[in-house]
Amino acid sequence: MGNIHEILDRYWGYNSFRPMQENIINSVLEGNDTLALLPTGGGKSICFQVPALANEGICIVISPLIALMKDQVLNLKKRGINAAAIYSGMSRREIDILLDNCIYGDIKFLYVSPERLTTELFIVRFQKMNVNLIAVDESHCISQWGYDFRPSYLQISDIGTYFPDVPVMALTATATPEVVIDIQEILAFKTANVLQKSFERKNIAYVVQEEEDKHGRLLKIVNKVPGTGVVYVRNRRKTEEIAIFLQKNGIHADFYHAGLDSKMRDTRQESWINNKTRIIVSTNAFGMGIDKSNVRFVVHLDLTDSLEAYFQEAGRGGRDEKKAYAIQLYSKSDIITFKEQTQKSFPPLETIKKIYQALGNYFQLAVGSGKEESFTFNLGKFCNGFKFNQVEVYNSLKYIEKEGYLTVSDSVYEPGKLKFIVGPRDIQNYQENNSTLSNFIKVILRSYSGVFDNYKIINEGEIANRCGIRFDQVKNLLELLQKQKVIDYIPQNYNPSIYYNEERLSNGNLKLSKKNYEERKEITLARMNSVINYVTHPSQCRSKILLSYFGEKETSKCGQCDVCLKEKRENLASKEYNQQQSAIKSALKTPLTLNELIETLPKFSKKKLVRTIQWLMDNERVVEGGGKLYWNG
């Protein structure tokens, strides 16, 4: 067993753990099933990565999001740790080779999407692995009370039966008290064991502003608050629109969403992390797994579906423990739209059934077939072909997913991949008999090493340039080689994929419980009302609302959210406050210490003057530096 402090220093370069990390790691190393509840930025990944590295064997990490899995695998590889991932969209042959490498090779972390756990291929190979830990990331997905319930998570406890002595670690940044109980029960913890850090983020000032001119307000925010920031919006089109607006106003901004190719996403992410781009405008695809400490503000221009999602995204600010702002802008029309969208997220059950059957026809699947198969899905083409409304289809698929029949992957750019399925000698014979393809095959073999052993990521555009032909011709030639069983080719793809957890069912066998439907709708509406209450509550501390939602009832007012600052302001008589502010501004033409400032203004009550100075500092009208106060007007 390796020393956990040496591992932390060797791979991460840290000389100490963050609060609660060491307790969680030791709990797992002692063999205990453990639920780690840490707020965003609390360093959850290290909690399972360090103990897995401390022991012989492989760690199985169950995660629902392809983008998150890819980010974590990439980050581990950068640290010299061998990691891999299995997710929807990979071919059976590709998975087959990877699982063999997990048994006989040196892969230390295997990231698996939950729907893969119950496949026969995975279960057979899994039993042959030397597993030292099963880590369940985003474990709130296991509970119907959780904001992102995934039925495939309910199967996780089944794989634990193959390794009864291997501890299970569940991790989440957002769990209400009901969800905390659910996670432990459904994962079959041998003993209840929750290690939790308070969700309170004392350095984050939560601000809600009702605003019709969001563009104008956003510009004021980014010009007033120095440092880097994230702006969240609901759809991809708006990411580009807002980024261009900021650029036109002299702000170095860029946009990010899952539909961009991986190279572009990586480039934009790195530019922002390295402070070359000041503001990134994104959908909720951005931020997971990214550890940037000096984010000074996170602005939401749209309402999130839940307080869990809002809290997680807002928590990406201020990880360095310095002051940061989480700002929610909304208008009355946003609330009306939010309510309408929430209602639309539950199409009638008959409509959901029709869409399920149309989906099978779209993929040309016979009833009884398709189980454990993955298909590329184009929403626009599907809706045009079957005359469905896109919003209705999207929400119907999400509901069918929650019933466990299929899994809709997040839309992430997938590069092309290929592997030769004939040996080097056979390919030589093939080239001699197919001279028109000989040069094309030579270009591939020169450009990509190891294509006889493993699937290799390829760039169809680069192959086209090297061969002096068009992109579509490259694709046609690769498909021809696949048809002739020379290669296995997985084309590049920008679309989401749909994975059938069960075979396609006939209408009579597709069971959609009306009781489940009503319960889920009730939970979703309650979650919606929690968001509306948060943004519209006129008199309760924003931090207290959030902490209460996550079960922390006995908390103090934060003193820095918009509600608390308004309360402080109203405690001062308006006329007297204005006089004090004017006098302070005049006195601070020359920087002064707090005591010097108070002595300069003897006509005011010291107690009231201190309160005004504090209010001005909370609002950054007065700032401190080197022990002196400065006017920041």
N, C-alpha and C positions, 0 to 999 in steps of 0.2 A: 504493500500500500504506500502510495506517495504522500508526502507532506503537503497539506492543502495550501499552506502559505508559500511554499516553494513553487507549486503549480501556478498559483495566482501571479507570482512575480515572473516566472519563466514565460508564460503565455500571454499575460495581460499587462505586465509591467507595473502592477500595483503592489504596494507594500502592506496594505491592510484592506480588510473587507468593509463594505458598507454596513450600516445597522441592520441586524437580523440575518444577514447572509450567512455568517459563520454558524449561527444557531441552526439554521435550516440545513446547511451542508452536514453538520455533525449529526443531526437527526437522521438523515438519510444513510450516512455511513454507519450508524448504529443499527441499521436495518429496519427503521420505522417507516411505515407509510406516512406521507407528509403532505399537507396542503399549505403551500406558501402563498401568502396573500401580501403582495407588495404593490404600492402604487406605481404608475408609469414612471420610468426612470429609476426605479429602485434596484435594478440589476438582477432581474429574475433569471436570465439565461445562465449566468455564472453559478447560480444555485444548483443547477443540475449538471452543468458542464464540468465543474471542478470535481465533485465526487465521482463522476464517471471516469475522469482521467486518473483519479487516485486508485482505482481498482482495475484489475484485469478484466477484459471483456468489452462488449459493445453496449452502448446505450441506445435504446429505441425511443425516439422522440415523436410523439403524435401531435400533429399540428394541422389546422384546417385550411391554411392559406398558402397557396403556391408561392406567392411573392415573398412571404415571410420565411418559408422554408429555404428558398433559394438564397435570400440574404444571409441567413444564418450559416448555411453550408459554405458560402463564399467567404464569410468572416472567419470561420474556423480554418478553412484552407489557407487563408492569408497568415494565420498564426502557426501554420505548420502542423495542423491537426487534420487527419484524414476523415472526411465526412461525405455523405451522399444523401440523396432524397429520392423517394418514390411518390409519384402523384399522378393524377388523371392526365391523360394525353400521352403517356409513355407506352411503347409497344410491349407486348408480352415478352418478346425475346430480349428487349432491353432490360426489363425488370428481372428476368431470369438470370442474366449475366451479373447484374448488380447484387442480387441475393447470394449468388455463389461467392462473390467477393467478400460479402459480410461474414460468410461461414469460414472461408479458407484464407481470406486476405487480411489486411490490417486496418479496415474501416472501423473507426472508433464511435462514430455517431451515424445512425440511420434515421433520417426524418421520413415519416410515413403519414400520408393523408389517411384519416380514420376509415374511409370506405374500403381501403386496401386490406384492412386487418383480418377480415373474415374470408378472404379469397383462399381457395385451396392451395394455390401456389405459395402464398405468403405463409400460411400456417405450417405447411410441411417444412419449409426452409427455416422458419422461425424457431422451431423446436430443436434444430441442429446448431443454433447460435449459442455462443457463450455470453448470455445477457447479464449485465450487472445492474441495470436500472431501467425502469420504464417511466419516462417523463411525459406528462400530459400537459401540453402548453394550451393556453386559452381555455382552461378547463371549465369556465362558465358555460361553454357550449354544451356541456353534458346535461344541463338542467332545463326543463321546459319553462322554468321561471327566469332563466338567463336570457340576455337580450339577443343572443345569436345561437339559439338551440340547434344542434345538429344530431339527428337520430343515430347517425353512424357512431357517435361517441358512446352510445349505450352498449356497444359491443366490446368496449375496451377491457372490461373486467373479465371477459371470456379468455383473452390471451394471457391474462395474469395467472390463470389456472395452470398453464404449462410451466410456470416458474413461480411456485407459491412462496419461495424464500426470497425472491427478488423484490426489493421495495418499490412502491409506486409513488412517484412525486407528481402532485397536481399543482399547476401554477396559474395564477390569474391576477390581473390588476384591478378587476372590477367584479365584485361579487356582493350581492345583498345577503342578509342573514339566511333567507330561505335557500339561496343558491349554495351557500357554504355547507349547509346540512346535506343538500342533494348530492353535491360532488362526492362527499365522503361515503354516503350510502351507496350510490350507483357504482363507484369504483371499488366497493367492497373493502374499505379500509379495515384492517384487523382491529385497530383501535383508533378512535377519533383523535386527530392530531392536527391542530391548526396553529401555524406560526404566522402571526400577523403584525405588520407595522401599521400604525395609524395612517389613514388616507389623507390626513391633514397636510397641506402644503403651505407652510407659513409664509413662504417667500412669494407666493403667487397672489396677485390682486385680481379677483374676479370682477369683471365689469360687464354690465348689460346696458345697452343703449337702444332705445326705440328710435329708429332713423329711416326716413324715406330715401334720402340721398346717401346710399351706402358707399358709392364710389367716392364722393366728396369726404365723407367721414373717415373712410379708410385712408385716404391721402393725408388727412390731418393726423391720424394716428401714426403712420409711418414717418411723417416729418417731425413729430414731437418725441416719439420714443426711439432712442438710438439703438443700434445693434441689429442682429438678424431676426427674421421672423418667418412664420408660416401663416398662410391664409387658406382656410378650408372652404370649399364650395361643394355643391352636391353633384354637379355633372362635369364631364370632360370639356364641353364647349366653353363653359364659364371659366375654366382654369386659364385657357388661352386668352379669352376676352379680358379678364382682370389683369393678367400679366402684361398684356399690350398696353392697357390703360396706365399701369404704373410706369412702364418704360417710357411712354410718351410724356410723363411728368417727371422724368429724370431719375427714376428709381431703378436700380439694377435688379430686375426681377425676371423669373422664368416660371414655366408651368410644368406640371408633372401629373401623369396618370398612367394606369396600368396598360393602356392601349399603345403607348410608345414602345419602340423596340428596346431590348435590354441594354444595348450600347448607349442609346440616347438617355435612358433612365439613369444608368450608372454615371454618365458624364455630368448630367444635371445635378444628381445627388452629390457627387464629389465636389462640384463647383460650389454648392451651397455649404457643404460641411467645411470646406476650406476657406469660407468667407469671401469667395470671388463673386458669388451671387448673394445678394443681401436677403431677398425674399423669394420664397418658393410658394406658388399658388397651386393647390392640389386638391384632388378628391381624397377620400379616406384611404386611398392606396398608399399614401406617403406617410412615413414616420415610424412604422413598425420595425423594430430591430435596429433603428438608427440611434446612436448614442452621441448626440451633439449637445454639449453642456451649456453653451452660451446663447441659447435662444431667449430673446428678451420679450417677445410677444407672440401670441397665437390668436389670430382673429378668425371667427366663424361668421361668414356672410349669410349662411343659411342655417336653419334649425336642424340639429341632428335627430335621428330617430329615437334616441334614448339618452338618459343622463349618463349611463355607463359609457357610451360612445363619446359623449362630450367630455367627460372627465378624463378619459384615456387620451384624447387628442389634445385637450388643453394642458394636460400634464407633461407634454413634450417641451414646454417652456421651463426655464429656470432650473435645469438639472444641476447647475453649479451652485445651487442654494442662494444665488443672488436674486434680487427682485426681478420678477417678470410679470407680464400682464396676460390674462386670458379674457379676451373681449368678445362678447356675443352681440352682433348687430341684428335687429329684427324690426319688422314693421307689422302693422295690424293685418295687412294682406298676407304676410308670411304665415300667420297663425291660421287664417282661413284656408290657405293652400295646404298647410300641414295637416289639418283635420280632413280635408278632402282626399289627400294622398293616402292617409292612414286608412280611411274607409275603403278606398280603391284597392288597398293591398289585400283585401279579402273578396275576390270575385266569387260569384255564386258557385256552389259545388258542381252543378251541371256543366258550367263553363269550364271549370278546372278539368273535369273528365273528358270533355271534347278536345281540349288542348293536349291532354296526355295521349289520346288516341291519334290525333293529328301528328304528334311528334314521332310516334312509331311509324306512321306512313311516310313522314319526311325522311326518316333514316332507312326506309324500306325494310323494316324489321317485321318478321312474322310473329304472331302471337306465340309465346313460349320461348322466344330466342332473345339474344342480346345481353344476357346476364354477364356482368363483369367485363363488358365491352365499353369502350370510350369513343365518342363521336364528336367531331368538330361541328359547332352549331353557329349558324348565322341568323341572328334574330330578325333582321330586316327581310332577308330572303324567305324565311319561314312565314312571317306575317303576310308578306305580299302573296305568297303561294296559296295560303289557306284563308286569306281575308280576315285576319285577327288584328285586334288593337295591340300595339307593342306593350303598353303598360299592363294590360290585362294578361298578356302572355308571360311577361316578366314575373308578375306577382303569382300567377298560377304555378309556374315552375318552382318558385320559392316555396309555395305551399306543398306541392308534391314532394319536394326535397325534404321538408319537415316531417312528412309521413314516411320517409325512408325508402321510397321507391327508386329514386335516382339522386345524383349529386351534380350540381351545376358548379363548375369551377369558375373562379374569378377570371376575368378576361386579361390574360397576360401574354405578351409577345413570346412566342416559342421559336427559337432558331431552327433551321433545318438540321437533320441529323442523318447519318447513314452508317452502315456496317456491311462489309462484304461477307456474303454467306457461302461463298466458295473459296477455296484455298488459293494461294499464290500460283501454284502450278496450273490449276484449272483456269485461272484468269488469263494466264499466258496463252493457253490453248484457245480461249474464247476470243482474245484479241487477234490471233492469227486467222480465225474463221470469220471475224467481223471487223474488217479493216476500217470501215467508216466510223466505228466507235473506238478504235484503238487509241487515237490521240486524246480523245475525251477522257478515257479511263486513265491514261498516263498522267494527265493534268491532275486528276483527283489523287492518284497515288503519290505524286510529287508534293502536292499541297498539304496532305493530311496523313500523318504517320499513325500507325496503330489501328487502321480501319479494318484489319482482319481479326483483331482481338476484341475491340469494344466499339460502341457507337461513338462517333465523333461529330461534334458540332461543325457544320459547314456553312459557308456563305455562298449562296447561289449566284449572287452578283459578282463576287470575286472570280468564281469559276467562269462565268460568262466573259469577263474581261480577259482572262488568261487564254480562253479558247477563241476569242474574237467572234462570239455569237451572242444572241439576245438572251435575256433572262428567261423568257418563256420557252426558248429552245432547250436551255439547260434543264428546266423542270421536266419537259417532255422526254428528254434523253434519260434522266434519272428514273422517271416512271417506267420507261421501256426496260431499263436494266432490272428494275424491280419485278416487272411482269415476267421477265425471262429468268427470274430467280437467281440473279447474279448478286444483287445487293438488297438490303432492306432499307428503304428510304422513308423518312418521316419529314414531310415538307414543312417549311416555316409557316407559322400560323399566328394571326392576330386575334382570332376569335376565341370565345370561351369553349369549353368542351362539356359534354353531358355524359356522365358515367352511369350506366344502369346497375344499380345494386341488386335488382331482381330482374328476372326475365320480363319481357313485355306481356302485360296482362290484357285480357279482353275487358270490355266495359263491365260485364257482370262480375268479374273477379277483382276489379279495382275497388278496394274498400276505403272510402274516405269518411271517417267518423264525424257525424254531425256534432257530437259532444266535444270532440277534440277541436273542431272548427270553432265552436262557440267559446270554448275555454281560451284558445289561442287569441281569438279576437279580443276577448276581455282583457287578457294580459297586455296585448299590444296597445289597446286604448288607455289602459292605466299608465303604461310607460309614456305614451304621448302626453297625457295630462300632467305627468311629473315634469316633463320638459316645459310645457306651457306655464305651469306654476312657478318654475325656476325663473323664467324670463319676465313674468308679469307681476311677481310678488313685490309689492311696493315697500315693505317694511322689515323683511327678515334678511339677516346677513346671508349673502350668497354662499359663503363657505359652510355655514351651519346647515343650509338646505341640502347641499351636496353630501356632507358628512352624515346627516340624519338619514338620507336615502340609503347609505351604505351601512346603517346600523349603529353609527356613533352618535348617541343622543346627548350625552353630557359634554358638550363642547362650548367654548367661549366664542364671542363675536370676534371676527378676524381683525376688525378695526381698519381695514384697508380696501374693502370692496366698495362699489358705488353706493350701496345702501348705508354702510357704516360711515362713509365719508359725508354723506348727505346728513345723517343724524348728527355727526359732530358739528357740521356747518350750521345746522338749525339750532343747536344748543347755544350758539353765539348770537346775540342781537344783531340784526342785519346792519344797522347804522354803525354800531360800535365796531363790528367786524371790518367794515369798509374803512373806517378811520385807522384801525390797527394795521390793516394790509397796506394802506397808503404810506403810513409812517415807517413800516418795516421795509418796504420797497425803497423809500428815500434813504433810510439809514444804511441799507446794504449796497449803496453805491461804492462803498468800501467794504470788503469782506470783514466780518467780525465773528468772534466766538459767540456761543449762545449767551454766556454771561455778559459779554460786552454789549450785545444787542439789547438785552433786558435793561442794563444800566443806562443805555442811550435813550430809552423810552420810559422815564420814571412816571409819566402822567397816567399810564395804564396799569390796571391791576395785574400783578405778576402772574397770578394763576390763569387769568383769561388770556394774557399775552402768550404764555407758553402753549395754551391750547390752540391759539391761532397759528403760531409758528409751526406746531405739529401738523395742523391741517394743511398748511402751505407746503410742508415737506412731503406729506403723504401724496399731495397732488403735483409734486416736483416743481412747484413755483419757486420754492427755496431748496437749494441743494447743498450738501456738505462736502468739503474736500480739505484734507490736511488740517482738520480741527476747526476750520472756518466755515461760516455760512455765506452762501452767494445767492443773489437774486437771479432766477432763471426765467426772466420774462421774455 
